[in-house]
């Protein structure tokens, strides 16, 4: 039920766009630097991994709103025989772009949504609330094209697990391209 509500809210936000809003698509790749996975039985270190994100949104000038989907997978550092965590996120993000009067724009961002965290064998198999905060800088490299370099702290909480619930956190460093229509 939570998934449906979050997806409906994202669709409703993106379905309304004033005439001055410019739609865009974006994609980014980077590295996920996770903290320990937190289980009732203890904390377990995770390996770094590739992070992939894609988004659609609207640019309102100094503010942007988007719906984003992300994926990353982390193996356990001390237990390579354990199945790694696969994390799929669906987020609604808001950005504030700081106008510098140039083609370079720093930004801050925040987002909320859901994270679906799974392992082979269903040791961990659940969906929980996720949120993220970040900052970065965008470089306009051509008309309608912006290169982006940013940082995001992301966390997912209350993920069902055979021990109860687990929590996952990561520091993501991303590089991407945004195309504005």
Beta strands, then each sheet from edge to edge (+ up, - down):
strand 1: 22-34
strand 2: 37-39
strand 3: 42-44
strand 4: 49-59
strand 5: 63-74
strand 6: 85-97
strand 7: 104-118
strand 8: 125-142
strand 9: 145-161
strand 10: 164-180
sheet 1: 1+ 4- 5+ 6- 7+ 8- 9+ 10- 1+
sheet 2: 2+ 3-
end
